Amino acid sequence: MTRTFTVSRSIVVQAPPSVVYEQVSRPTQMGRWSPENLGATVPEAEGPARVGLVFDGHNKRGAVRWTTRCTVTAADPGRRFAFRVHAIGLKRPRLRAPIATWEYRFEEEQTDDGTAGVATRVTETWTDDRRSWPDVVAGVFDRIATRGQTFAVFQVGNIDRTLSNLKRELDGVPSR
């Protein structure tokens, strides 16, 4: 079976792209929506991230907790936010290797009542950066780490939950 390296899902949030971007681009806040992420430690003042910002993400799956080191690769307000995960460890990210890239795109949508600029199509994309792993090794690891699934299938569920939680929280939030 061919390995899937990228999965994406989208949802429409009834809020302007600038509002949704401002929330999603704050790594410390991701734990509000993600089923696995607990937030992040950011070495500078709280606010939307900038390209080059390095932060540590704190995660859990069941009883297992781990930390990832991430670097922001795109920070285009109201349009795109992305970061690359390049180290992992239990308490501190010690193992350095390409792991994954997460990207969020924000597109203005026409709302049902015909008004423009009030809704945002948010697309969350996960890319498996473990390209050097043989498919068989990745498959075995994935099924152990996700309790029987590939990471691509597992991440679709995580993305769906994240986007649903984001929509529930931000629907109807006006421009600032």
NUGUMI-486086 format. One line per field, with one value per atom (N, C-alpha, C): residue in three letters; chain; atom name; x, y, z. Coordinates in nm, 2 decimals. Layout:
rest = (ala,...)
kette = (A,...)
atom = (CA,...)
X = (X,...)
Y = (Y,...)
Z = (Z,...)
END
This chain:
rest = (met,met,met,thr,thr,thr,arg,arg,arg,thr,thr,thr,phe,phe,phe,thr,thr,thr,val,val,val,ser,ser,ser,arg,arg,arg,ser,ser,ser,ile,ile,ile,val,val,val,val,val,val,gln,gln,gln,ala,ala,ala,pro,pro,pro,pro,pro,pro,ser,ser,ser,val,val,val,val,val,val,tyr,tyr,tyr,glu,glu,glu,gln,gln,gln,val,val,val,ser,ser,ser,arg,arg,arg,pro,pro,pro,thr,thr,thr,gln,gln,gln,met,met,met,gly,gly,gly,arg,arg,arg,trp,trp,trp,ser,ser,ser,pro,pro,pro,glu,glu,glu,asn,asn,asn,leu,leu,leu,gly,gly,gly,ala,ala,ala,thr,thr,thr,val,val,val,pro,pro,pro,glu,glu,glu,ala,ala,ala,glu,glu,glu,gly,gly,gly,pro,pro,pro,ala,ala,ala,arg,arg,arg,val,val,val,gly,gly,gly,leu,leu,leu,val,val,val,phe,phe,phe,asp,asp,asp,gly,gly,gly,his,his,his,asn,asn,asn,lys,lys,lys,arg,arg,arg,gly,gly,gly,ala,ala,ala,val,val,val,arg,arg,arg,trp,trp,trp,thr,thr,thr,thr,thr,thr,arg,arg,arg,cys,cys,cys,thr,thr,thr,val,val,val,thr,thr,thr,ala,ala,ala,ala,ala,ala,asp,asp,asp,pro,pro,pro,gly,gly,gly,arg,arg,arg,arg,arg,arg,phe,phe,phe,ala,ala,ala,phe,phe,phe,arg,arg,arg,val,val,val,his,his,his,ala,ala,ala,ile,ile,ile,gly,gly,gly,leu,leu,leu,lys,lys,lys,arg,arg,arg,pro,pro,pro,arg,arg,arg,leu,leu,leu,arg,arg,arg,ala,ala,ala,pro,pro,pro,ile,ile,ile,ala,ala,ala,thr,thr,thr,trp,trp,trp,glu,glu,glu,tyr,tyr,tyr,arg,arg,arg,phe,phe,phe,glu,glu,glu,glu,glu,glu,glu,glu,glu,gln,gln,gln,thr,thr,thr,asp,asp,asp,asp,asp,asp,gly,gly,gly,thr,thr,thr,ala,ala,ala,gly,gly,gly,val,val,val,ala,ala,ala,thr,thr,thr,arg,arg,arg,val,val,val,thr,thr,thr,glu,glu,glu,thr,thr,thr,trp,trp,trp,thr,thr,thr,asp,asp,asp,asp,asp,asp,arg,arg,arg,arg,arg,arg,ser,ser,ser,trp,trp,trp,pro,pro,pro,asp,asp,asp,val,val,val,val,val,val,ala,ala,ala,gly,gly,gly,val,val,val,phe,phe,phe,asp,asp,asp,arg,arg,arg,ile,ile,ile,ala,ala,ala,thr,thr,thr,arg,arg,arg,gly,gly,gly,gln,gln,gln,thr,thr,thr,phe,phe,phe,ala,ala,ala,val,val,val,phe,phe,phe,gln,gln,gln,val,val,val,gly,gly,gly,asn,asn,asn,ile,ile,ile,asp,asp,asp,arg,arg,arg,thr,thr,thr,leu,leu,leu,ser,ser,ser,asn,asn,asn,leu,leu,leu,lys,lys,lys,arg,arg,arg,glu,glu,glu,leu,leu,leu,asp,asp,asp,gly,gly,gly,val,val,val,pro,pro,pro,ser,ser,ser,arg,arg,arg)
kette = (A,A,A,A,A,A,A,A,A,A,A,A,A,A,A,A,A,A,A,A,A,A,A,A,A,A,A,A,A,A,A,A,A,A,A,A,A,A,A,A,A,A,A,A,A,A,A,A,A,A,A,A,A,A,A,A,A,A,A,A,A,A,A,A,A,A,A,A,A,A,A,A,A,A,A,A,A,A,A,A,A,A,A,A,A,A,A,A,A,A,A,A,A,A,A,A,A,A,A,A,A,A,A,A,A,A,A,A,A,A,A,A,A,A,A,A,A,A,A,A,A,A,A,A,A,A,A,A,A,A,A,A,A,A,A,A,A,A,A,A,A,A,A,A,A,A,A,A,A,A,A,A,A,A,A,A,A,A,A,A,A,A,A,A,A,A,A,A,A,A,A,A,A,A,A,A,A,A,A,A,A,A,A,A,A,A,A,A,A,A,A,A,A,A,A,A,A,A,A,A,A,A,A,A,A,A,A,A,A,A,A,A,A,A,A,A,A,A,A,A,A,A,A,A,A,A,A,A,A,A,A,A,A,A,A,A,A,A,A,A,A,A,A,A,A,A,A,A,A,A,A,A,A,A,A,A,A,A,A,A,A,A,A,A,A,A,A,A,A,A,A,A,A,A,A,A,A,A,A,A,A,A,A,A,A,A,A,A,A,A,A,A,A,A,A,A,A,A,A,A,A,A,A,A,A,A,A,A,A,A,A,A,A,A,A,A,A,A,A,A,A,A,A,A,A,A,A,A,A,A,A,A,A,A,A,A,A,A,A,A,A,A,A,A,A,A,A,A,A,A,A,A,A,A,A,A,A,A,A,A,A,A,A,A,A,A,A,A,A,A,A,A,A,A,A,A,A,A,A,A,A,A,A,A,A,A,A,A,A,A,A,A,A,A,A,A,A,A,A,A,A,A,A,A,A,A,A,A,A,A,A,A,A,A,A,A,A,A,A,A,A,A,A,A,A,A,A,A,A,A,A,A,A,A,A,A,A,A,A,A,A,A,A,A,A,A,A,A,A,A,A,A,A,A,A,A,A,A,A,A,A,A,A,A,A,A,A,A,A,A,A,A,A,A,A,A,A,A,A,A,A,A,A,A,A,A,A,A,A,A,A,A,A,A,A,A,A,A,A,A,A,A,A,A,A,A,A,A,A,A,A,A,A,A,A,A,A,A,A,A,A,A,A,A,A,A,A,A)
atom = (N,CA,C,N,CA,C,N,CA,C,N,CA,C,N,CA,C,N,CA,C,N,CA,C,N,CA,C,N,CA,C,N,CA,C,N,CA,C,N,CA,C,N,CA,C,N,CA,C,N,CA,C,N,CA,C,N,CA,C,N,CA,C,N,CA,C,N,CA,C,N,CA,C,N,CA,C,N,CA,C,N,CA,C,N,CA,C,N,CA,C,N,CA,C,N,CA,C,N,CA,C,N,CA,C,N,CA,C,N,CA,C,N,CA,C,N,CA,C,N,CA,C,N,CA,C,N,CA,C,N,CA,C,N,CA,C,N,CA,C,N,CA,C,N,CA,C,N,CA,C,N,CA,C,N,CA,C,N,CA,C,N,CA,C,N,CA,C,N,CA,C,N,CA,C,N,CA,C,N,CA,C,N,CA,C,N,CA,C,N,CA,C,N,CA,C,N,CA,C,N,CA,C,N,CA,C,N,CA,C,N,CA,C,N,CA,C,N,CA,C,N,CA,C,N,CA,C,N,CA,C,N,CA,C,N,CA,C,N,CA,C,N,CA,C,N,CA,C,N,CA,C,N,CA,C,N,CA,C,N,CA,C,N,CA,C,N,CA,C,N,CA,C,N,CA,C,N,CA,C,N,CA,C,N,CA,C,N,CA,C,N,CA,C,N,CA,C,N,CA,C,N,CA,C,N,CA,C,N,CA,C,N,CA,C,N,CA,C,N,CA,C,N,CA,C,N,CA,C,N,CA,C,N,CA,C,N,CA,C,N,CA,C,N,CA,C,N,CA,C,N,CA,C,N,CA,C,N,CA,C,N,CA,C,N,CA,C,N,CA,C,N,CA,C,N,CA,C,N,CA,C,N,CA,C,N,CA,C,N,CA,C,N,CA,C,N,CA,C,N,CA,C,N,CA,C,N,CA,C,N,CA,C,N,CA,C,N,CA,C,N,CA,C,N,CA,C,N,CA,C,N,CA,C,N,CA,C,N,CA,C,N,CA,C,N,CA,C,N,CA,C,N,CA,C,N,CA,C,N,CA,C,N,CA,C,N,CA,C,N,CA,C,N,CA,C,N,CA,C,N,CA,C,N,CA,C,N,CA,C,N,CA,C,N,CA,C,N,CA,C,N,CA,C,N,CA,C,N,CA,C,N,CA,C,N,CA,C,N,CA,C,N,CA,C,N,CA,C,N,CA,C,N,CA,C,N,CA,C,N,CA,C,N,CA,C,N,CA,C,N,CA,C,N,CA,C,N,CA,C,N,CA,C,N,CA,C,N,CA,C,N,CA,C,N,CA,C,N,CA,C,N,CA,C,N,CA,C,N,CA,C,N,CA,C,N,CA,C,N,CA,C,N,CA,C,N,CA,C,N,CA,C,N,CA,C)
X = (0.08,0.00,0.09,0.06,0.13,0.10,0.21,0.19,0.14,0.05,-0.01,0.08,0.13,0.22,0.15,0.03,-0.04,-0.19,-0.25,-0.39,-0.44,-0.55,-0.61,-0.76,-0.81,-0.95,-0.98,-1.11,-1.15,-1.28,-1.30,-1.43,-1.45,-1.58,-1.60,-1.64,-1.57,-1.59,-1.65,-1.76,-1.83,-1.75,-1.64,-1.55,-1.46,-1.41,-1.32,-1.18,-1.12,-0.98,-0.88,-0.88,-0.79,-0.81,-0.93,-0.96,-0.92,-0.95,-0.92,-0.77,-0.70,-0.56,-0.49,-0.54,-0.48,-0.48,-0.59,-0.60,-0.51,-0.52,-0.45,-0.30,-0.25,-0.11,-0.04,-0.11,-0.05,-0.03,0.09,0.11,0.07,0.07,0.03,-0.12,-0.19,-0.34,-0.39,-0.31,-0.36,-0.42,-0.38,-0.44,-0.59,-0.64,-0.78,-0.87,-0.81,-0.88,-0.84,-0.71,-0.65,-0.68,-0.71,-0.73,-0.60,-0.48,-0.35,-0.26,-0.27,-0.18,-0.23,-0.14,-0.17,-0.13,-0.08,-0.03,0.12,0.19,0.33,0.40,0.53,0.62,0.68,0.66,0.72,0.81,0.94,1.04,1.02,0.92,0.91,0.76,0.73,0.60,0.49,0.38,0.26,0.21,0.17,0.12,0.12,0.07,0.08,0.23,0.26,0.39,0.45,0.58,0.65,0.74,0.77,0.86,0.99,1.04,1.16,1.14,1.03,1.00,1.01,1.09,1.11,1.03,0.95,0.87,0.86,0.83,0.81,0.67,0.62,0.48,0.46,0.36,0.34,0.22,0.23,0.13,0.10,-0.02,-0.05,-0.14,-0.13,-0.21,-0.23,-0.35,-0.38,-0.29,-0.22,-0.13,0.01,0.04,0.17,0.18,0.28,0.31,0.44,0.45,0.58,0.59,0.71,0.74,0.80,0.76,0.82,0.88,0.98,1.04,1.00,0.95,0.89,0.94,0.94,0.98,0.88,0.83,0.73,0.80,0.73,0.78,0.70,0.58,0.49,0.41,0.40,0.32,0.27,0.17,0.11,-0.03,-0.04,-0.16,-0.29,-0.39,-0.51,-0.51,-0.40,-0.39,-0.33,-0.21,-0.14,-0.05,-0.06,0.03,0.08,0.21,0.27,0.39,0.41,0.53,0.58,0.71,0.77,0.81,0.78,0.82,0.95,1.05,1.19,1.26,1.20,1.26,1.15,1.18,1.08,1.15,1.08,1.13,1.02,1.05,0.94,0.93,1.03,1.02,1.09,1.19,1.26,1.28,1.27,1.29,1.43,1.48,1.62,1.65,1.56,1.58,1.54,1.65,1.63,1.61,1.50,1.47,1.35,1.34,1.21,1.10,0.99,0.88,0.75,0.71,0.59,0.59,0.50,0.47,0.32,0.28,0.14,0.12,0.01,-0.02,-0.17,-0.20,-0.33,-0.35,-0.45,-0.48,-0.62,-0.63,-0.75,-0.80,-0.92,-0.97,-1.11,-1.12,-1.25,-1.36,-1.47,-1.58,-1.71,-1.79,-1.92,-2.01,-2.08,-2.17,-2.30,-2.38,-2.51,-2.61,-2.59,-2.68,-2.62,-2.51,-2.46,-2.36,-2.33,-2.23,-2.09,-2.00,-1.86,-1.78,-1.67,-1.57,-1.60,-1.71,-1.75,-1.71,-1.70,-1.67,-1.53,-1.47,-1.34,-1.34,-1.29,-1.26,-1.12,-1.12,-0.99,-0.96,-0.84,-0.79,-0.66,-0.67,-0.56,-0.50,-0.37,-0.29,-0.18,-0.17,-0.06,0.02,0.15,0.24,0.34,0.35,0.45,0.59,0.68,0.81,0.91,0.86,0.95,0.97,1.01,1.03,1.14,1.24,1.35,1.31,1.20,1.16,1.11,1.15,1.09,0.94,0.86,0.72,0.68,0.75,0.72,0.75,0.86,0.90,0.80,0.76,0.67,0.53,0.49,0.36,0.36,0.46,0.46,0.46,0.55,0.56,0.42,0.36,0.23,0.13,0.12,0.01,0.03,0.16,0.18,0.15,0.19,0.17,0.03,-0.05,-0.19,-0.29,-0.24,-0.33,-0.40,-0.33,-0.38,-0.40,-0.38,-0.40,-0.27,-0.27,-0.16,-0.17,-0.06,-0.07,-0.16,-0.16,-0.25,-0.40,-0.44,-0.58,-0.60,-0.51,-0.52,-0.53,-0.45,-0.45,-0.57,-0.64,-0.77,-0.87,-0.87,-0.96,-0.92,-0.79,-0.74,-0.77,-0.75,-0.78,-0.93,-1.02,-1.16,-1.20,-1.15,-1.18,-1.13,-1.01,-0.95,-1.03,-1.07,-1.14,-1.28,-1.34,-1.48,-1.47,-1.37,-1.35,-1.32,-1.24,-1.21,-1.34,-1.42,-1.55,-1.64,-1.65,-1.74,-1.70,-1.57,-1.52,-1.53,-1.50,-1.48,-1.60,-1.70,-1.81,-1.88,-1.90,-1.97,-1.88,-1.75,-1.66,-1.63,-1.66,-1.65,-1.50,-1.48,-1.35,-1.31,-1.18,-1.14,-1.08)
Y = (-0.12,0.00,0.12,0.22,0.34,0.43,0.49,0.58,0.71,0.76,0.90,0.99,1.10,1.19,1.32,1.35,1.47,1.45,1.51,1.51,1.65,1.69,1.83,1.81,1.90,1.91,2.06,2.10,2.24,2.25,2.37,2.41,2.56,2.60,2.75,2.80,2.90,2.97,3.10,3.13,3.26,3.37,3.40,3.51,3.55,3.68,3.73,3.65,3.64,3.57,3.63,3.76,3.82,3.77,3.75,3.71,3.56,3.48,3.34,3.32,3.39,3.38,3.42,3.53,3.58,3.48,3.40,3.30,3.17,3.12,3.00,3.03,3.15,3.17,3.20,3.17,3.17,3.03,2.98,2.84,2.81,2.90,2.87,2.84,2.88,2.87,2.74,2.67,2.55,2.45,2.44,2.34,2.36,2.48,2.51,2.42,2.39,2.32,2.18,2.16,2.03,1.92,1.80,1.68,1.63,1.67,1.62,1.73,1.84,1.95,2.01,2.04,2.10,2.25,2.30,2.44,2.44,2.55,2.56,2.65,2.64,2.73,2.81,2.94,3.04,3.13,3.14,3.22,3.37,3.42,3.57,3.61,3.73,3.78,3.71,3.70,3.63,3.72,3.66,3.73,3.64,3.68,3.60,3.57,3.45,3.41,3.48,3.48,3.53,3.42,3.44,3.34,3.33,3.21,3.19,3.16,3.19,3.17,3.02,2.98,2.84,2.83,2.73,2.70,2.55,2.52,2.38,2.35,2.25,2.21,2.10,2.10,2.00,1.92,1.79,1.70,1.58,1.52,1.40,1.31,1.19,1.09,0.98,0.97,0.88,0.92,0.82,0.85,0.90,0.90,0.94,1.09,1.15,1.29,1.31,1.41,1.44,1.58,1.63,1.76,1.76,1.86,1.88,2.01,2.02,2.15,2.19,2.31,2.35,2.49,2.52,2.64,2.69,2.82,2.88,2.91,2.86,2.87,2.97,3.00,3.09,3.17,3.30,3.38,3.50,3.47,3.57,3.61,3.71,3.75,3.74,3.67,3.65,3.55,3.50,3.41,3.27,3.27,3.14,3.14,3.03,3.00,2.86,2.84,2.70,2.69,2.57,2.54,2.40,2.38,2.25,2.19,2.06,1.99,1.92,1.95,1.89,1.83,1.82,1.75,1.70,1.59,1.53,1.47,1.46,1.39,1.39,1.32,1.31,1.44,1.48,1.61,1.72,1.69,1.79,1.73,1.81,1.75,1.73,1.61,1.57,1.51,1.43,1.36,1.45,1.49,1.58,1.51,1.53,1.47,1.54,1.54,1.59,1.50,1.56,1.49,1.52,1.65,1.68,1.83,1.87,2.02,2.03,2.14,2.18,2.31,2.32,2.44,2.48,2.60,2.66,2.76,2.75,2.85,2.91,3.04,3.12,3.19,3.15,3.21,3.28,3.40,3.47,3.39,3.38,3.30,3.39,3.37,3.43,3.36,3.44,3.38,3.35,3.27,3.23,3.35,3.45,3.57,3.67,3.63,3.71,3.82,3.83,3.93,3.88,3.96,3.91,3.95,3.88,3.91,3.87,3.80,3.77,3.62,3.54,3.40,3.36,3.26,3.21,3.06,3.02,2.88,2.85,2.77,2.73,2.59,2.58,2.45,2.42,2.30,2.25,2.14,2.14,2.04,1.98,1.85,1.78,1.71,1.73,1.66,1.58,1.46,1.36,1.39,1.44,1.48,1.36,1.25,1.13,1.06,1.13,1.08,0.97,0.98,0.88,0.75,0.74,0.62,0.52,0.40,0.30,0.28,0.26,0.25,0.14,0.03,-0.08,-0.03,0.03,0.08,0.19,0.28,0.38,0.32,0.22,0.16,0.09,0.02,-0.05,0.05,0.15,0.26,0.33,0.36,0.43,0.35,0.23,0.14,0.12,0.12,0.12,0.25,0.36,0.50,0.54,0.49,0.54,0.43,0.32,0.20,0.15,0.12,0.05,0.13,0.26,0.33,0.38,0.43,0.51,0.65,0.72,0.86,0.94,0.92,0.99,0.98,0.86,0.83,0.89,0.87,0.93,1.08,1.14,1.29,1.35,1.28,1.33,1.34,1.25,1.26,1.37,1.39,1.50,1.63,1.65,1.77,1.80,1.70,1.72,1.77,1.72,1.76,1.90,1.93,2.06,2.17,2.15,2.24,2.26,2.15,2.16,2.25,2.22,2.30,2.45,2.47,2.61,2.68,2.61,2.67,2.70,2.61,2.62,2.75,2.77,2.88,3.02,3.02,3.14,3.19,3.10,3.14,3.26,3.36,3.48,3.59,3.56,3.66,3.77,3.90,4.01,4.05,4.13,4.19,4.28,4.29,4.37,4.50)
Z = (0.00,0.00,0.00,-0.08,-0.09,0.03,0.08,0.20,0.16,0.24,0.22,0.30,0.24,0.31,0.34,0.29,0.32,0.32,0.43,0.44,0.47,0.42,0.45,0.47,0.55,0.57,0.59,0.56,0.57,0.64,0.69,0.75,0.74,0.73,0.72,0.86,0.90,1.03,1.01,1.08,1.06,1.14,1.09,1.14,1.03,1.04,0.93,0.94,0.82,0.82,0.92,0.94,1.03,1.17,1.21,1.35,1.36,1.27,1.28,1.27,1.18,1.18,1.31,1.37,1.49,1.60,1.61,1.71,1.67,1.55,1.51,1.51,1.48,1.47,1.61,1.72,1.85,1.90,1.89,1.93,2.07,2.17,2.30,2.31,2.21,2.22,2.15,2.08,2.00,2.09,2.21,2.30,2.32,2.29,2.31,2.21,2.09,1.99,1.96,1.97,1.93,2.03,1.98,2.07,2.13,2.07,2.12,2.18,2.12,2.17,2.30,2.39,2.52,2.52,2.41,2.40,2.37,2.40,2.36,2.46,2.46,2.53,2.42,2.43,2.33,2.41,2.35,2.43,2.42,2.36,2.35,2.39,2.38,2.42,2.34,2.41,2.35,2.24,2.13,2.01,1.89,1.78,1.66,1.63,1.58,1.55,1.43,1.43,1.31,1.25,1.12,1.06,1.13,1.16,1.23,1.38,1.43,1.57,1.60,1.70,1.75,1.88,1.89,2.01,2.04,2.16,2.20,2.22,2.15,2.16,2.26,2.34,2.44,2.40,2.40,2.34,2.43,2.41,2.48,2.39,2.40,2.34,2.44,2.50,2.61,2.73,2.78,2.90,2.86,2.73,2.68,2.65,2.70,2.68,2.62,2.53,2.46,2.42,2.39,2.35,2.22,2.13,2.00,1.99,1.91,1.88,1.74,1.72,1.60,1.56,1.43,1.37,1.28,1.30,1.21,1.07,0.97,0.83,0.75,0.79,0.72,0.82,0.81,0.89,0.81,0.73,0.64,0.69,0.77,0.84,0.76,0.81,0.74,0.62,0.59,0.47,0.51,0.57,0.59,0.71,0.79,0.90,0.89,0.91,0.90,0.99,1.04,1.11,1.09,1.11,1.08,1.22,1.24,1.36,1.33,1.40,1.37,1.48,1.60,1.71,1.80,1.87,1.96,2.08,2.19,2.31,2.42,2.52,2.63,2.70,2.77,2.84,2.76,2.69,2.61,2.47,2.36,2.23,2.19,2.22,2.20,2.06,2.01,1.89,1.77,1.70,1.59,1.45,1.39,1.26,1.20,1.06,1.00,1.05,1.10,1.16,1.08,1.08,1.01,0.99,0.90,0.88,0.89,0.96,0.98,0.91,0.84,0.77,0.78,0.79,0.80,0.70,0.61,0.51,0.54,0.52,0.55,0.43,0.38,0.26,0.29,0.25,0.27,0.19,0.26,0.19,0.19,0.09,0.08,0.18,0.26,0.36,0.29,0.36,0.30,0.27,0.35,0.33,0.23,0.16,0.06,0.10,0.23,0.27,0.26,0.22,0.20,0.32,0.34,0.44,0.58,0.60,0.74,0.77,0.67,0.69,0.64,0.69,0.65,0.63,0.52,0.50,0.55,0.66,0.72,0.67,0.61,0.57,0.65,0.72,0.80,0.72,0.71,0.64,0.72,0.73,0.79,0.68,0.69,0.59,0.67,0.63,0.70,0.64,0.72,0.67,0.69,0.73,0.75,0.62,0.52,0.38,0.37,0.46,0.45,0.52,0.59,0.65,0.55,0.55,0.46,0.49,0.39,0.41,0.52,0.51,0.61,0.75,0.77,0.91,0.96,0.87,0.90,0.94,0.86,0.88,1.01,1.05,1.18,1.29,1.28,1.39,1.40,1.29,1.29,1.36,1.33,1.39,1.54,1.59,1.73,1.79,1.74,1.79,1.79,1.70,1.68,1.72,1.77,1.80,1.68,1.57,1.46,1.33,1.33,1.21,1.15,1.02,0.97,1.03,1.02,1.07,0.98,0.86,0.77,0.81,0.83,0.88,1.01,1.10,1.24,1.24,1.16,1.15,1.09,1.00,0.95,1.07,1.16,1.28,1.37,1.39,1.47,1.41,1.28,1.21,1.21,1.19,1.20,1.34,1.44,1.58,1.60,1.56,1.58,1.51,1.38,1.31,1.36,1.41,1.47,1.60,1.68,1.80,1.77,1.67,1.63,1.59,1.50,1.46,1.58,1.67,1.78,1.86,1.88,1.96,1.88,1.75,1.68,1.60,1.57,1.50,1.56,1.47,1.52,1.58,1.59,1.65,1.55,1.58,1.48,1.46,1.36,1.34,1.46,1.48,1.60,1.55)
END
